Amino acid sequence: MENAKKPGMFIRILNGVERIGNKLPDPFMLFVYLAVLVMIASFIFAQFNAAVIHPGTGENLAIQNLLSGAGLQFILTSMLENFTGFAPLGLVLAMMLGIGLADKVGLLETAIKKSVLKAPKSIITYAIVFVGIMGNIASDAATILIPPLAAMVFYRIGRHPLAGLAAGFASAGAGFTANLLIVGTDALLSGISTEAAQILDPNMVVTPVDNWYFNIVSVFVLTLVGGLITEKIIEPKLGTYKGEAVEADIGEENPKANKGLRNAAIAGLLYLAALLALILLPDSPLRNEEGGMIPSPFLSGIVPIILIFFLVLGVAYGATTGAIKQISDISKYMTESIKDLAGYIVLIFAAAQFIAYFTWSNIGTWIAVNGAEFLSSINLTGITVIIGYSIFTALLNFLITSGSAKWALEAPVFVPLFMQLGYHPAFTQVAYRVADSSTNIITPLNPYFIVVLSFMRQYDPKAGLGTLISLMIPYSVIFFITWIILILIFFYAGIPFGPGITPYL
């Protein structure tokens, strides 16, 4: 009987990762220690006059010593700017103003009760993964929006909330590059790819649709894989949820809940209709100069647009049910939602300093360029060089988490290199995208990693970095392997990655 209950090797490995990871210092102190480590490393590098030629600009970048006079000046003068200018901070706070209001007035809980709670178990899991993958329409906002909602859904239907959170974070993070639509990421990466390709061929253009077919297939494949990982690996590992929340009384439904949902839906539809009308106006300020949407002010302003949408829903529901009796109640609920993020704000202060030091020192660029030169020096040929490059990018994600910044660094090296081997730049771009997405969720340098950890602690106050990493490893590894297999299928079956795009030039 004991052997029958003994967890499998993979689960034991994940449990080991969790135990080791949770023995790490508190996340705030961990980033402090990492910042100190970067300072020491920059001093050592500088003593050897380490430098690197940036492949895109041709600029000679020396490793800058953080323990020098200039380094001390940077540390002191940039500290506040590093914190207040940390992009995810504003995004998270803004999103939580809207989502928090909708939550505090009871809209989210009521909507879940009325819709999701009655859906079959299997549909809920795969629906969350699908929505998470498609969420990159809203760029990074999906990473803030999906995980806590998924955790709430799982809790309300009697399943482990951390399994829902894991599915939401993994699908939004590791599935980031896949989508049924052409989104801002496609335009951003293709633009960088075009510039890199034109180093060799001035007429080469990579368009936003060049990976579209591959992305469409990826959505459905990853939805299936993500759902299976959640139900077959993550939930068995977590077991039954025994947190205090499981004993909580959900409470009686507000007698005006149905009317509140109706009014919130009407208000939301009116808002979306007004937004659509504004987009369709001749010379709309939400479209670009050519009249297109990629890129456009609409996509650049998607976070405020989503924020206002949730505010509209929350106010309509709260005013109907009586949760909002006066204007001041709106700011009261929004204040309460920001209070819940106090721990995250403290963590961000330390994380922002570490990332700023790492960037200023040029250590990340040095490692990336030298790693690229090593990969090209080992003379891999055929599809193996593409797979090797993808693995290299997946590992590099632990040092440089910004997808656009990393591609801007890698593209000038690898796109021309692989073009000389006969590979199309859009094919190289696919290899980059799957690697960059897959390991997004297991690097503590990902600024949203801290956000999700704070959400996790609402259900498990003892959860640490090890807990989250151990839950994300199955998604990260299996998504990456799945994507590599999918690339090989497209490659050997001759399936185009986008309209007219094959692996070869």
HELIX and SHEET records of a PDB file:
HELIX    1   1 GLU A    2  LYS A    5  1                                   4    
HELIX    2   2 MET A    9  ASN A   22  1                                  14    
HELIX    3   3 PRO A   27  GLN A   47  1                                  21    
HELIX    4   4 GLY A   69  THR A   84  1                                  16    
HELIX    5   5 ALA A   87  LYS A  104  1                                  18    
HELIX    6   6 LEU A  107  LYS A  114  1                                   8    
HELIX    7   7 VAL A  116  LYS A  118  5                                   3    
HELIX    8   8 LYS A  121  MET A  134  1                                  14    
HELIX    9   9 GLY A  135  ALA A  138  5                                   4    
HELIX   10  10 ALA A  141  ARG A  156  1                                  16    
HELIX   11  11 PRO A  161  GLY A  173  1                                  13    
HELIX   12  12 GLY A  184  ALA A  197  1                                  14    
HELIX   13  13 TRP A  212  ILE A  229  1                                  18    
HELIX   14  14 THR A  230  ILE A  234  3                                   5    
HELIX   15  15 GLU A  235  LEU A  238  1                                   4    
HELIX   16  16 GLU A  244  GLU A  247  5                                   4    
HELIX   17  17 ALA A  257  LEU A  280  1                                  24    
HELIX   18  18 PRO A  297  SER A  300  1                                   4    
HELIX   19  19 ILE A  302  THR A  321  1                                  20    
HELIX   20  20 ILE A  327  LYS A  339  1                                  13    
HELIX   21  21 ALA A  342  SER A  361  1                                  20    
HELIX   22  22 ILE A  363  SER A  377  1                                  15    
HELIX   23  23 ILE A  383  LEU A  396  1                                  14    
HELIX   24  24 GLY A  403  GLN A  420  1                                  18    
HELIX   25  25 PRO A  425  SER A  438  1                                  14    
HELIX   26  26 ASN A  440  ILE A  442  5                                   3    
HELIX   27  27 PRO A  447  ARG A  457  1                                  11    
HELIX   28  28 LEU A  465  ALA A  493  1                                  29    
SHEET    1   A 2 ALA A  51  ILE A  53  0                                        
SHEET    2   A 2 ASN A  60  ALA A  62 -1                                        
END                                                                             
